[in-house]
Amino acid sequence: MSQGMPRIHQRNNPWTDEFYFLNHPGQAEIQSDLFDDYRANVDNYPKWQAWMREKQPRLLVIWGKYELSFDAI
């Protein structure tokens, strides 16, 4: 599983995968909203960093070389 979603098939074609997932109801709008809001996201980094320093949530996020999103094609 990657990010809570079951693997439906081998990742033979990333375009096919994207098409499949973006055709779920509401997904195209969600992705469009995220893309449009990216500038605000970067501008809000200092607020997020201050919140993290203050609240110190118990969370370890690891994303990189071994993240399933980066499987070789």
PDB file with SEQRES, HELIX, SHEET and CRYST1 records, atoms N, CA, C and O in Angstrom:
SEQRES   1 A   73  MET SER GLN GLY MET PRO ARG ILE HIS GLN ARG ASN ASN          
SEQRES   2 A   73  PRO TRP THR ASP GLU PHE TYR PHE LEU ASN HIS PRO GLY          
SEQRES   3 A   73  GLN ALA GLU ILE GLN SER ASP LEU PHE ASP ASP TYR ARG          
SEQRES   4 A   73  ALA ASN VAL ASP ASN TYR PRO LYS TRP GLN ALA TRP MET          
SEQRES   5 A   73  ARG GLU LYS GLN PRO ARG LEU LEU VAL ILE TRP GLY LYS          
SEQRES   6 A   73  TYR GLU LEU SER PHE ASP ALA ILE                              
HELIX    1 AA1 PRO A   14  LEU A   22  1                                   9    
HELIX    2 AA2 GLN A   27  ASP A   36  1                                  10    
HELIX    3 AA3 TYR A   38  ASP A   43  1                                   6    
HELIX    4 AA4 TYR A   45  LYS A   55  1                                  11    
HELIX    5 AA5 LEU A   68  PHE A   70  5                                   3    
CRYST1    1.000    1.000    1.000  90.00  90.00  90.00 P 1           1          
ATOM      1  N   MET A   1       0.838  -1.188   0.000  1.00  0.00           N  
ATOM      2  CA  MET A   1       0.000   0.000   0.000  1.00  0.00           C  
ATOM      3  C   MET A   1       0.878   1.245   0.000  1.00  0.00           C  
ATOM      4  O   MET A   1       1.939   1.263   0.623  1.00  0.00           O  
ATOM      5  N   SER A   2       0.451   2.239  -0.670  1.00  0.00           N  
ATOM      6  CA  SER A   2       1.153   3.505  -0.710  1.00  0.00           C  
ATOM      7  C   SER A   2       0.185   4.608  -0.320  1.00  0.00           C  
ATOM      8  O   SER A   2      -0.833   4.808  -0.984  1.00  0.00           O  
ATOM      9  N   GLN A   3       0.493   5.318   0.746  1.00  0.00           N  
ATOM     10  CA  GLN A   3      -0.329   6.440   1.192  1.00  0.00           C  
ATOM     11  C   GLN A   3      -1.782   6.008   1.395  1.00  0.00           C  
ATOM     12  O   GLN A   3      -2.704   6.731   1.019  1.00  0.00           O  
ATOM     13  N   GLY A   4      -1.984   4.836   1.984  1.00  0.00           N  
ATOM     14  CA  GLY A   4      -3.320   4.387   2.293  1.00  0.00           C  
ATOM     15  C   GLY A   4      -4.113   3.838   1.124  1.00  0.00           C  
ATOM     16  O   GLY A   4      -5.290   3.514   1.283  1.00  0.00           O  
ATOM     17  N   MET A   5      -3.506   3.725  -0.039  1.00  0.00           N  
ATOM     18  CA  MET A   5      -4.223   3.223  -1.216  1.00  0.00           C  
ATOM     19  C   MET A   5      -3.650   1.870  -1.612  1.00  0.00           C  
ATOM     20  O   MET A   5      -2.430   1.710  -1.666  1.00  0.00           O  
ATOM     21  N   PRO A   6      -4.512   0.888  -1.890  1.00  0.00           N  
ATOM     22  CA  PRO A   6      -3.995  -0.416  -2.308  1.00  0.00           C  
ATOM     23  C   PRO A   6      -3.365  -0.334  -3.694  1.00  0.00           C  
ATOM     24  O   PRO A   6      -3.778   0.461  -4.539  1.00  0.00           O  
ATOM     25  N   ARG A   7      -2.383  -1.153  -3.899  1.00  0.00           N  
ATOM     26  CA  ARG A   7      -1.780  -1.215  -5.228  1.00  0.00           C  
ATOM     27  C   ARG A   7      -2.690  -2.042  -6.123  1.00  0.00           C  
ATOM     28  O   ARG A   7      -2.916  -3.224  -5.864  1.00  0.00           O  
ATOM     29  N   ILE A   8      -3.196  -1.439  -7.146  1.00  0.00           N  
ATOM     30  CA  ILE A   8      -4.144  -2.091  -8.030  1.00  0.00           C  
ATOM     31  C   ILE A   8      -3.426  -2.988  -9.048  1.00  0.00           C  
ATOM     32  O   ILE A   8      -3.907  -4.075  -9.370  1.00  0.00           O  
ATOM     33  N   HIS A   9      -2.302  -2.538  -9.540  1.00  0.00           N  
ATOM     34  CA  HIS A   9      -1.570  -3.273 -10.563  1.00  0.00           C  
ATOM     35  C   HIS A   9      -0.128  -2.800 -10.549  1.00  0.00           C  
ATOM     36  O   HIS A   9       0.218  -1.850  -9.847  1.00  0.00           O  
ATOM     37  N   GLN A  10       0.700  -3.458 -11.319  1.00  0.00           N  
ATOM     38  CA  GLN A  10       2.078  -3.004 -11.447  1.00  0.00           C  
ATOM     39  C   GLN A  10       2.119  -1.614 -12.043  1.00  0.00           C  
ATOM     40  O   GLN A  10       1.263  -1.255 -12.852  1.00  0.00           O  
ATOM     41  N   ARG A  11       3.103  -0.835 -11.651  1.00  0.00           N  
ATOM     42  CA  ARG A  11       3.240   0.527 -12.176  1.00  0.00           C  
ATOM     43  C   ARG A  11       3.925   0.484 -13.536  1.00  0.00           C  
ATOM     44  O   ARG A  11       5.081   0.886 -13.672  1.00  0.00           O  
ATOM     45  N   ASN A  12       3.215   0.002 -14.525  1.00  0.00           N  
ATOM     46  CA  ASN A  12       3.783  -0.073 -15.864  1.00  0.00           C  
ATOM     47  C   ASN A  12       3.814   1.277 -16.548  1.00  0.00           C  
ATOM     48  O   ASN A  12       4.715   1.561 -17.337  1.00  0.00           O  
ATOM     49  N   ASN A  13       2.831   2.110 -16.245  1.00  0.00           N  
ATOM     50  CA  ASN A  13       2.729   3.389 -16.915  1.00  0.00           C  
ATOM     51  C   ASN A  13       2.202   4.429 -15.937  1.00  0.00           C  
ATOM     52  O   ASN A  13       1.023   4.389 -15.585  1.00  0.00           O  
ATOM     53  N   PRO A  14       3.039   5.360 -15.490  1.00  0.00           N  
ATOM     54  CA  PRO A  14       2.576   6.354 -14.519  1.00  0.00           C  
ATOM     55  C   PRO A  14       1.392   7.179 -15.026  1.00  0.00           C  
ATOM     56  O   PRO A  14       0.562   7.612 -14.227  1.00  0.00           O  
ATOM     57  N   TRP A  15       1.301   7.401 -16.325  1.00  0.00           N  
ATOM     58  CA  TRP A  15       0.180   8.171 -16.871  1.00  0.00           C  
ATOM     59  C   TRP A  15      -1.125   7.418 -16.655  1.00  0.00           C  
ATOM     60  O   TRP A  15      -2.140   8.020 -16.302  1.00  0.00           O  
ATOM     61  N   THR A  16      -1.104   6.109 -16.864  1.00  0.00           N  
ATOM     62  CA  THR A  16      -2.296   5.289 -16.647  1.00  0.00           C  
ATOM     63  C   THR A  16      -2.706   5.325 -15.178  1.00  0.00           C  
ATOM     64  O   THR A  16      -3.889   5.441 -14.859  1.00  0.00           O  
ATOM     65  N   ASP A  17      -1.722   5.225 -14.287  1.00  0.00           N  
ATOM     66  CA  ASP A  17      -2.009   5.290 -12.850  1.00  0.00           C  
ATOM     67  C   ASP A  17      -2.644   6.624 -12.489  1.00  0.00           C  
ATOM     68  O   ASP A  17      -3.654   6.663 -11.786  1.00  0.00           O  
ATOM     69  N   GLU A  18      -2.063   7.707 -12.961  1.00  0.00           N  
ATOM     70  CA  GLU A  18      -2.617   9.028 -12.656  1.00  0.00           C  
ATOM     71  C   GLU A  18      -4.039   9.156 -13.180  1.00  0.00           C  
ATOM     72  O   GLU A  18      -4.919   9.665 -12.486  1.00  0.00           O  
ATOM     73  N   PHE A  19      -4.258   8.700 -14.389  1.00  0.00           N  
ATOM     74  CA  PHE A  19      -5.591   8.764 -14.982  1.00  0.00           C  
ATOM     75  C   PHE A  19      -6.588   7.984 -14.125  1.00  0.00           C  
ATOM     76  O   PHE A  19      -7.696   8.455 -13.867  1.00  0.00           O  
ATOM     77  N   TYR A  20      -6.188   6.793 -13.687  1.00  0.00           N  
ATOM     78  CA  TYR A  20      -7.059   5.962 -12.864  1.00  0.00           C  
ATOM     79  C   TYR A  20      -7.440   6.688 -11.571  1.00  0.00           C  
ATOM     80  O   TYR A  20      -8.623   6.791 -11.247  1.00  0.00           O  
ATOM     81  N   PHE A  21      -6.456   7.188 -10.838  1.00  0.00           N  
ATOM     82  CA  PHE A  21      -6.740   7.814  -9.552  1.00  0.00           C  
ATOM     83  C   PHE A  21      -7.434   9.169  -9.684  1.00  0.00           C  
ATOM     84  O   PHE A  21      -8.287   9.506  -8.864  1.00  0.00           O  
ATOM     85  N   LEU A  22      -7.082   9.939 -10.694  1.00  0.00           N  
ATOM     86  CA  LEU A  22      -7.731  11.245 -10.865  1.00  0.00           C  
ATOM     87  C   LEU A  22      -9.178  11.118 -11.335  1.00  0.00           C  
ATOM     88  O   LEU A  22      -9.935  12.085 -11.256  1.00  0.00           O  
ATOM     89  N   ASN A  23      -9.569   9.958 -11.815  1.00  0.00           N  
ATOM     90  CA  ASN A  23     -10.950   9.773 -12.242  1.00  0.00           C  
ATOM     91  C   ASN A  23     -11.884   9.344 -11.119  1.00  0.00           C  
ATOM     92  O   ASN A  23     -13.069   9.111 -11.356  1.00  0.00           O  
ATOM     93  N   HIS A  24     -11.367   9.238  -9.907  1.00  0.00           N  
ATOM     94  CA  HIS A  24     -12.245   9.013  -8.763  1.00  0.00           C  
ATOM     95  C   HIS A  24     -13.000  10.314  -8.501  1.00  0.00           C  
ATOM     96  O   HIS A  24     -12.444  11.394  -8.706  1.00  0.00           O  
ATOM     97  N   PRO A  25     -14.234  10.236  -8.060  1.00  0.00           N  
ATOM     98  CA  PRO A  25     -15.031  11.449  -7.835  1.00  0.00           C  
ATOM     99  C   PRO A  25     -14.322  12.454  -6.924  1.00  0.00           C  
ATOM    100  O   PRO A  25     -13.886  12.121  -5.822  1.00  0.00           O  
ATOM    101  N   GLY A  26     -14.221  13.687  -7.413  1.00  0.00           N  
ATOM    102  CA  GLY A  26     -13.663  14.786  -6.633  1.00  0.00           C  
ATOM    103  C   GLY A  26     -12.156  14.928  -6.682  1.00  0.00           C  
ATOM    104  O   GLY A  26     -11.631  15.953  -6.247  1.00  0.00           O  
ATOM    105  N   GLN A  27     -11.435  13.931  -7.199  1.00  0.00           N  
ATOM    106  CA  GLN A  27      -9.977  13.969  -7.165  1.00  0.00           C  
ATOM    107  C   GLN A  27      -9.369  15.056  -8.051  1.00  0.00           C  
ATOM    108  O   GLN A  27      -8.398  15.697  -7.650  1.00  0.00           O  
ATOM    109  N   ALA A  28      -9.911  15.272  -9.224  1.00  0.00           N  
ATOM    110  CA  ALA A  28      -9.362  16.310 -10.108  1.00  0.00           C  
ATOM    111  C   ALA A  28      -9.476  17.678  -9.443  1.00  0.00           C  
ATOM    112  O   ALA A  28      -8.551  18.488  -9.521  1.00  0.00           O  
ATOM    113  N   GLU A  29     -10.603  17.936  -8.792  1.00  0.00           N  
ATOM    114  CA  GLU A  29     -10.798  19.223  -8.109  1.00  0.00           C  
ATOM    115  C   GLU A  29      -9.845  19.364  -6.927  1.00  0.00           C  
ATOM    116  O   GLU A  29      -9.282  20.435  -6.704  1.00  0.00           O  
ATOM    117  N   ILE A  30      -9.666  18.283  -6.170  1.00  0.00           N  
ATOM    118  CA  ILE A  30      -8.747  18.321  -5.031  1.00  0.00           C  
ATOM    119  C   ILE A  30      -7.338  18.645  -5.510  1.00  0.00           C  
ATOM    120  O   ILE A  30      -6.672  19.508  -4.938  1.00  0.00           O  
ATOM    121  N   GLN A  31      -6.877  17.961  -6.555  1.00  0.00           N  
ATOM    122  CA  GLN A  31      -5.523  18.189  -7.062  1.00  0.00           C  
ATOM    123  C   GLN A  31      -5.367  19.598  -7.616  1.00  0.00           C  
ATOM    124  O   GLN A  31      -4.325  20.227  -7.429  1.00  0.00           O  
ATOM    125  N   SER A  32      -6.385  20.092  -8.289  1.00  0.00           N  
ATOM    126  CA  SER A  32      -6.351  21.450  -8.830  1.00  0.00           C  
ATOM    127  C   SER A  32      -6.266  22.479  -7.707  1.00  0.00           C  
ATOM    128  O   SER A  32      -5.498  23.437  -7.789  1.00  0.00           O  
ATOM    129  N   ASP A  33      -7.063  22.273  -6.655  1.00  0.00           N  
ATOM    130  CA  ASP A  33      -7.018  23.188  -5.510  1.00  0.00           C  
ATOM    131  C   ASP A  33      -5.654  23.177  -4.845  1.00  0.00           C  
ATOM    132  O   ASP A  33      -5.134  24.229  -4.473  1.00  0.00           O  
ATOM    133  N   LEU A  34      -5.068  21.990  -4.693  1.00  0.00           N  
ATOM    134  CA  LEU A  34      -3.738  21.902  -4.083  1.00  0.00           C  
ATOM    135  C   LEU A  34      -2.703  22.629  -4.930  1.00  0.00           C  
ATOM    136  O   LEU A  34      -1.854  23.346  -4.400  1.00  0.00           O  
ATOM    137  N   PHE A  35      -2.774  22.447  -6.235  1.00  0.00           N  
ATOM    138  CA  PHE A  35      -1.820  23.111  -7.130  1.00  0.00           C  
ATOM    139  C   PHE A  35      -1.965  24.626  -7.055  1.00  0.00           C  
ATOM    140  O   PHE A  35      -0.970  25.346  -6.968  1.00  0.00           O  
ATOM    141  N   ASP A  36      -3.217  25.113  -7.088  1.00  0.00           N  
ATOM    142  CA  ASP A  36      -3.462  26.552  -7.009  1.00  0.00           C  
ATOM    143  C   ASP A  36      -2.990  27.146  -5.693  1.00  0.00           C  
ATOM    144  O   ASP A  36      -2.565  28.300  -5.654  1.00  0.00           O  
ATOM    145  N   ASP A  37      -3.058  26.370  -4.610  1.00  0.00           N  
ATOM    146  CA  ASP A  37      -2.744  26.881  -3.283  1.00  0.00           C  
ATOM    147  C   ASP A  37      -1.275  26.703  -2.905  1.00  0.00           C  
ATOM    148  O   ASP A  37      -0.887  27.039  -1.786  1.00  0.00           O  
ATOM    149  N   TYR A  38      -0.455  26.181  -3.812  1.00  0.00           N  
ATOM    150  CA  TYR A  38       0.930  25.894  -3.463  1.00  0.00           C  
ATOM    151  C   TYR A  38       1.704  27.141  -3.038  1.00  0.00           C  
ATOM    152  O   TYR A  38       2.518  27.076  -2.117  1.00  0.00           O  
ATOM    153  N   ARG A  39       1.460  28.277  -3.698  1.00  0.00           N  
ATOM    154  CA  ARG A  39       2.177  29.508  -3.315  1.00  0.00           C  
ATOM    155  C   ARG A  39       1.863  29.882  -1.879  1.00  0.00           C  
ATOM    156  O   ARG A  39       2.762  30.274  -1.135  1.00  0.00           O  
ATOM    157  N   ALA A  40       0.604  29.770  -1.474  1.00  0.00           N  
ATOM    158  CA  ALA A  40       0.231  30.074  -0.090  1.00  0.00           C  
ATOM    159  C   ALA A  40       0.891  29.077   0.854  1.00  0.00           C  
ATOM    160  O   ALA A  40       1.272  29.431   1.970  1.00  0.00           O  
ATOM    161  N   ASN A  41       1.027  27.827   0.404  1.00  0.00           N  
ATOM    162  CA  ASN A  41       1.673  26.814   1.219  1.00  0.00           C  
ATOM    163  C   ASN A  41       3.105  27.233   1.553  1.00  0.00           C  
ATOM    164  O   ASN A  41       3.506  27.185   2.715  1.00  0.00           O  
ATOM    165  N   VAL A  42       3.860  27.634   0.567  1.00  0.00           N  
ATOM    166  CA  VAL A  42       5.249  28.057   0.789  1.00  0.00           C  
ATOM    167  C   VAL A  42       5.284  29.288   1.697  1.00  0.00           C  
ATOM    168  O   VAL A  42       6.124  29.374   2.593  1.00  0.00           O  
ATOM    169  N   ASP A  43       4.391  30.221   1.472  1.00  0.00           N  
ATOM    170  CA  ASP A  43       4.341  31.426   2.312  1.00  0.00           C  
ATOM    171  C   ASP A  43       4.019  31.094   3.760  1.00  0.00           C  
ATOM    172  O   ASP A  43       4.403  31.835   4.665  1.00  0.00           O  
ATOM    173  N   ASN A  44       3.317  29.990   3.988  1.00  0.00           N  
ATOM    174  CA  ASN A  44       2.926  29.602   5.346  1.00  0.00           C  
ATOM    175  C   ASN A  44       3.941  28.730   6.067  1.00  0.00           C  
ATOM    176  O   ASN A  44       3.699  28.351   7.213  1.00  0.00           O  
ATOM    177  N   TYR A  45       5.065  28.397   5.446  1.00  0.00           N  
ATOM    178  CA  TYR A  45       6.068  27.565   6.108  1.00  0.00           C  
ATOM    179  C   TYR A  45       6.470  28.112   7.474  1.00  0.00           C  
ATOM    180  O   TYR A  45       6.530  27.334   8.426  1.00  0.00           O  
ATOM    181  N   PRO A  46       6.750  29.413   7.623  1.00  0.00           N  
ATOM    182  CA  PRO A  46       7.120  29.908   8.954  1.00  0.00           C  
ATOM    183  C   PRO A  46       6.034  29.661  10.004  1.00  0.00           C  
ATOM    184  O   PRO A  46       6.353  29.389  11.162  1.00  0.00           O  
ATOM    185  N   LYS A  47       4.760  29.750   9.620  1.00  0.00           N  
ATOM    186  CA  LYS A  47       3.671  29.474  10.571  1.00  0.00           C  
ATOM    187  C   LYS A  47       3.668  28.000  10.970  1.00  0.00           C  
ATOM    188  O   LYS A  47       3.517  27.665  12.145  1.00  0.00           O  
ATOM    189  N   TRP A  48       3.838  27.122   9.974  1.00  0.00           N  
ATOM    190  CA  TRP A  48       3.891  25.686  10.271  1.00  0.00           C  
ATOM    191  C   TRP A  48       5.076  25.374  11.171  1.00  0.00           C  
ATOM    192  O   TRP A  48       4.942  24.610  12.128  1.00  0.00           O  
ATOM    193  N   GLN A  49       6.230  25.952  10.879  1.00  0.00           N  
ATOM    194  CA  GLN A  49       7.418  25.685  11.681  1.00  0.00           C  
ATOM    195  C   GLN A  49       7.224  26.164  13.118  1.00  0.00           C  
ATOM    196  O   GLN A  49       7.635  25.476  14.052  1.00  0.00           O  
ATOM    197  N   ALA A  50       6.606  27.327  13.311  1.00  0.00           N  
ATOM    198  CA  ALA A  50       6.338  27.842  14.657  1.00  0.00           C  
ATOM    199  C   ALA A  50       5.368  26.909  15.385  1.00  0.00           C  
ATOM    200  O   ALA A  50       5.553  26.623  16.568  1.00  0.00           O  
ATOM    201  N   TRP A  51       4.335  26.436  14.682  1.00  0.00           N  
ATOM    202  CA  TRP A  51       3.370  25.524  15.289  1.00  0.00           C  
ATOM    203  C   TRP A  51       4.056  24.229  15.724  1.00  0.00           C  
ATOM    204  O   TRP A  51       3.801  23.720  16.815  1.00  0.00           O  
ATOM    205  N   MET A  52       4.926  23.704  14.862  1.00  0.00           N  
ATOM    206  CA  MET A  52       5.648  22.469  15.191  1.00  0.00           C  
ATOM    207  C   MET A  52       6.541  22.667  16.415  1.00  0.00           C  
ATOM    208  O   MET A  52       6.602  21.797  17.284  1.00  0.00           O  
ATOM    209  N   ARG A  53       7.237  23.812  16.488  1.00  0.00           N  
ATOM    210  CA  ARG A  53       8.089  24.083  17.653  1.00  0.00           C  
ATOM    211  C   ARG A  53       7.261  24.175  18.932  1.00  0.00           C  
ATOM    212  O   ARG A  53       7.657  23.663  19.979  1.00  0.00           O  
ATOM    213  N   GLU A  54       6.107  24.834  18.834  1.00  0.00           N  
ATOM    214  CA  GLU A  54       5.263  25.029  20.008  1.00  0.00           C  
ATOM    215  C   GLU A  54       4.587  23.731  20.459  1.00  0.00           C  
ATOM    216  O   GLU A  54       4.625  23.393  21.642  1.00  0.00           O  
ATOM    217  N   LYS A  55       3.975  23.008  19.531  1.00  0.00           N  
ATOM    218  CA  LYS A  55       3.174  21.819  19.868  1.00  0.00           C  
ATOM    219  C   LYS A  55       3.999  20.543  19.987  1.00  0.00           C  
ATOM    220  O   LYS A  55       3.648  19.640  20.746  1.00  0.00           O  
ATOM    221  N   GLN A  56       5.090  20.471  19.239  1.00  0.00           N  
ATOM    222  CA  GLN A  56       5.955  19.293  19.213  1.00  0.00           C  
ATOM    223  C   GLN A  56       5.158  17.992  19.092  1.00  0.00           C  
ATOM    224  O   GLN A  56       5.238  17.129  19.966  1.00  0.00           O  
ATOM    225  N   PRO A  57       4.389  17.854  18.008  1.00  0.00           N  
ATOM    226  CA  PRO A  57       3.579  16.639  17.856  1.00  0.00           C  
ATOM    227  C   PRO A  57       4.455  15.394  17.722  1.00  0.00           C  
ATOM    228  O   PRO A  57       5.567  15.453  17.198  1.00  0.00           O  
ATOM    229  N   ARG A  58       3.937  14.281  18.201  1.00  0.00           N  
ATOM    230  CA  ARG A  58       4.657  13.008  18.105  1.00  0.00           C  
ATOM    231  C   ARG A  58       4.393  12.391  16.743  1.00  0.00           C  
ATOM    232  O   ARG A  58       3.437  11.638  16.557  1.00  0.00           O  
ATOM    233  N   LEU A  59       5.235  12.716  15.822  1.00  0.00           N  
ATOM    234  CA  LEU A  59       5.054  12.235  14.458  1.00  0.00           C  
ATOM    235  C   LEU A  59       6.405  12.183  13.770  1.00  0.00           C  
ATOM    236  O   LEU A  59       7.186  13.134  13.823  1.00  0.00           O  
ATOM    237  N   LEU A  60       6.662  11.076  13.133  1.00  0.00           N  
ATOM    238  CA  LEU A  60       7.873  10.944  12.342  1.00  0.00           C  
ATOM    239  C   LEU A  60       7.447  10.726  10.901  1.00  0.00           C  
ATOM    240  O   LEU A  60       6.776   9.743  10.586  1.00  0.00           O  
ATOM    241  N   VAL A  61       7.836  11.638  10.036  1.00  0.00           N  
ATOM    242  CA  VAL A  61       7.494  11.530   8.625  1.00  0.00           C  
ATOM    243  C   VAL A  61       8.780  11.234   7.868  1.00  0.00           C  
ATOM    244  O   VAL A  61       9.758  11.977   7.952  1.00  0.00           O  
ATOM    245  N   ILE A  62       8.758  10.151   7.142  1.00  0.00           N  
ATOM    246  CA  ILE A  62       9.921   9.764   6.341  1.00  0.00           C  
ATOM    247  C   ILE A  62       9.470   9.675   4.899  1.00  0.00           C  
ATOM    248  O   ILE A  62       8.528   8.948   4.581  1.00  0.00           O  
ATOM    249  N   TRP A  63      10.135  10.408   4.031  1.00  0.00           N  
ATOM    250  CA  TRP A  63       9.768  10.400   2.634  1.00  0.00           C  
ATOM    251  C   TRP A  63      11.040  10.581   1.826  1.00  0.00           C  
ATOM    252  O   TRP A  63      11.759  11.566   1.986  1.00  0.00           O  
ATOM    253  N   GLY A  64      11.295   9.655   0.992  1.00  0.00           N  
ATOM    254  CA  GLY A  64      12.509   9.766   0.203  1.00  0.00           C  
ATOM    255  C   GLY A  64      12.796   8.481  -0.529  1.00  0.00           C  
ATOM    256  O   GLY A  64      11.910   7.886  -1.143  1.00  0.00           O  
ATOM    257  N   LYS A  65      14.036   8.058  -0.462  1.00  0.00           N  
ATOM    258  CA  LYS A  65      14.525   6.940  -1.253  1.00  0.00           C  
ATOM    259  C   LYS A  65      13.639   5.694  -1.145  1.00  0.00           C  
ATOM    260  O   LYS A  65      13.426   5.009  -2.145  1.00  0.00           O  
ATOM    261  N   TYR A  66      13.123   5.390   0.040  1.00  0.00           N  
ATOM    262  CA  TYR A  66      12.357   4.158   0.220  1.00  0.00           C  
ATOM    263  C   TYR A  66      10.844   4.383   0.238  1.00  0.00           C  
ATOM    264  O   TYR A  66      10.095   3.446   0.519  1.00  0.00           O  
ATOM    265  N   GLU A  67      10.382   5.580  -0.051  1.00  0.00           N  
ATOM    266  CA  GLU A  67       8.945   5.857  -0.140  1.00  0.00           C  
ATOM    267  C   GLU A  67       8.388   5.156  -1.372  1.00  0.00           C  
ATOM    268  O   GLU A  67       8.967   5.237  -2.455  1.00  0.00           O  
ATOM    269  N   LEU A  68       7.255   4.462  -1.201  1.00  0.00           N  
ATOM    270  CA  LEU A  68       6.690   3.708  -2.320  1.00  0.00           C  
ATOM    271  C   LEU A  68       6.303   4.571  -3.503  1.00  0.00           C  
ATOM    272  O   LEU A  68       6.186   4.068  -4.621  1.00  0.00           O  
ATOM    273  N   SER A  69       6.101   5.871  -3.279  1.00  0.00           N  
ATOM    274  CA  SER A  69       5.768   6.767  -4.391  1.00  0.00           C  
ATOM    275  C   SER A  69       6.911   6.875  -5.392  1.00  0.00           C  
ATOM    276  O   SER A  69       6.700   7.299  -6.528  1.00  0.00           O  
ATOM    277  N   PHE A  70       8.117   6.497  -4.983  1.00  0.00           N  
ATOM    278  CA  PHE A  70       9.284   6.647  -5.840  1.00  0.00           C  
ATOM    279  C   PHE A  70       9.744   5.321  -6.446  1.00  0.00           C  
ATOM    280  O   PHE A  70      10.906   5.183  -6.830  1.00  0.00           O  
ATOM    281  N   ASP A  71       8.827   4.339  -6.535  1.00  0.00           N  
ATOM    282  CA  ASP A  71       9.188   3.041  -7.131  1.00  0.00           C  
ATOM    283  C   ASP A  71       9.759   3.247  -8.519  1.00  0.00           C  
ATOM    284  O   ASP A  71       9.341   4.135  -9.263  1.00  0.00           O  
ATOM    285  N   ALA A  72      10.709   2.417  -8.843  1.00  0.00           N  
ATOM    286  CA  ALA A  72      11.251   2.432 -10.211  1.00  0.00           C  
ATOM    287  C   ALA A  72      10.188   1.942 -11.170  1.00  0.00           C  
ATOM    288  O   ALA A  72       9.400   1.054 -10.843  1.00  0.00           O  
ATOM    289  N   ILE A  73      10.171   2.516 -12.336  1.00  0.00           N  
ATOM    290  CA  ILE A  73       9.173   2.146 -13.344  1.00  0.00           C  
ATOM    291  C   ILE A  73       9.750   1.112 -14.270  1.00  0.00           C  
ATOM    292  O   ILE A  73       9.071   0.663 -15.193  1.00  0.00           O  
TER     293      ILE A  73                                                      
END                                                                             
